[in-house]
Amino acid sequence: MRADRMLSILFALQQGATLTVRELAAKLEVSTRTVTRDLEALAGSGVPVYAERGYGGGWRLAEGFRARFNGLKRDDVERLLLSQSGSARLFAELGREREFRETWDRLLHAASAGNGSNASTVRERIHIDGAGWRESFESLPHLPALYDAVWNGWALRIRYGRDDAERELLPYGLVAKGNAWYVVGSTGGALRTYRVSRVESLRETGETFERPPDFDLETYWTSSIRTFRERLPKYAARLLLTRPAYERLKAMRYASVEEAEPAGERIAVAMNLETMEYAVECLLRLGGEGVELLEPAELREAMRTATRRLAEAYGS
């Protein structure tokens, strides 16, 4: 719809940027001619948009102009920010898919200048970590309740994993990593991270809590992931890889590349894996084409044994 495009152009220019017709066309996935017509229509409707000529030029809004809209509420900002993760799946798992769809309908009437603080509040409580761990498709019956508790500051009693005893949890935030969800909060005065799919039961205590003002969810998560990886067993190996094999290796869980440098048409890689057994698993998954294991010798021998068994199992 033309109104959608014109509103998108206005939002883009309202960030203070100078954008060319080509940049706007790429952003909106339309032709440059269409963008030019929309810009002319904006100008004709009284919006002070104009073109700057010469190097570094483009279209911009007049200094000091800021469009104001009515209708976008805190919940709308929350959903729109979460949508930047690139998947409506998050909203479905949170039990908020209907509200998410309604938000986009309301966006045409949207936005007030005071929503910056709301955007900050969303980022404090929900972090989307897009890094690639193994995908999993988990049952998440308690995720919507955890979501509500995070937003409202509700204290909870939960049972986790195989533990029969309940523990108190003050939930500070949620993290989506790949297809897994985690809740971060305080238990017994200490910060803890729980995988949502392993929460067996959950109930509200009827009490509320104040979230520590100095707690930063993204900083905590990044630090805890780094600490977790540092504590993993490390098994060093050196390989020669083609570029496609190198990219596949980097995406593997618990495979940490320490050094990588060109070696002719291939890449010489020094890396750490979790254990020798896991190293064999990773190398088998990479396949033989474009992969040469240099050292250690015991891993080369383990690979010979593994490939011989495969040949015996599938050979004629």
Beta strands, then each sheet from edge to edge (+ up, - down):
strand 1: 49-52
strand 2: 58-61
strand 3: 126-129
strand 4: 154-160
strand 5: 167-177
strand 6: 180-187
strand 7: 190-195
strand 8: 199-208
strand 9: 235-241
strand 10: 256-263
strand 11: 266-273
strand 12: 291-295
sheet 1: 1+ 2-
sheet 2: 3+ 5+ 4- 8+
sheet 3: 3+ 5+ 6- 7+
sheet 4: 10+ 11- 9+ 12-
end
